[in-house]
Amino acid sequence: MKSPLLSLPGAVPAEGVDEGVAAHYGELFREQRALADGTGFVDLSHRGVVTVTGDDRLSWLHLLLTQHVSELPVGEATEALILSAHGHIEHALYLVDDGTTVWAHVEPGTQEALIAYLESMKFFYRVEVADRTADFAVVHLPAGSIAQAPDGVVVRETAHGRDLFLPRADLEEFAATHGPAAGLLAYEALRVEHHRPRLGFETDHRTIPHELGWIGTAVHLQKGCYRGQETVARVQNLGKPPRRLVFLHLDGSDVHLPVPGTDIRLADEGPDGRRIGFVTTSARHHELGPVALALVKRNVPTDARLLAGDTAAAQETVVEP
């Protein structure tokens, strides 16, 4: 779904899964600094919006999600996953309940598969699931922003800022009164800085929550009764995940960034050494320079010097080995 904000001056469209919104508006670092300072907004209107209504909405979702939501307070933001039977991550949901409806935004293009799964699990529960992507657009206000959300708009507030479920028809009017707009590249650079994983970027078909640090934030360990819970409990109590998320400071020119999927190797073994991981997201940060998130094998020493392709990289631990 193409955003009308692509008509703003300087807008350069994003590509791939983020197609439909602006990657930037011509001044990447200025846009990052604005977000870091708590000003402006980010157009996330390409993300899917799903609602669940009905008296049983929280107790029903509690049975399906990795998060404890049966008593979720009105207005309290949370995030949750849906796992496969083997514990692999299939969906990530960013939730808030407004007292009558659970609102969730999800990765672009994933809402149809998510809704199909939810519909298959309704049984006798008093719930209704709906795709509201055509009617509502997600807009992000950064942490520290003093901008007021329009009256009646559902807000999901976290430590990283506020996500607004804005009527899509109001998107242009909102932009005119809440600028300046910041593009997705600025938003992603701050996400990388804060080590926050993203479905489809830091995940593949075999990712489990422990590898990305999603235990505690998106997975509640004191609840069961959800698909994949046995794997979560077994890894938590008896073992370690096979991989771990790391944050990389990349050497070299700002012009060159290793693309997602770039092989990670030990610097001591050189560019022809064995593959020990891969880049998941890379970004140019306004203060830190070139940075990235990567998945590496759990037993890689935390002080090992790495190569991302042919780029030297120093690692910071995100998930303990």
Secondary structure, DSSP 8 states (H G I E B T S, - for coil): ---GGGGSTT-EE--GGGTTSEEESS-HHHHHHHHHTT-SEEEETTSEEEEEESTTHHHHHHHHSSS--TT--TT--EEEEEE-TTS-EEEEEEEEE-SSEEEEEE-TT-HHHHHHHHHHT-TT---EEEE-TTTEEEEEEETT------TT-EEEEETTEEEEEEEGGGHHHHHHHH--EE-HHHHHHHHHHTT---TTTT--TT--GGGGT-BTTTB-TT---STTHHHHHHHHHH---SEEEEEEEE-S-TT----TT-EEEEGGG-TTS---EEEEEEEEETTTEEEEEEEEETTS-TT--EEETTEEEEEEESS--
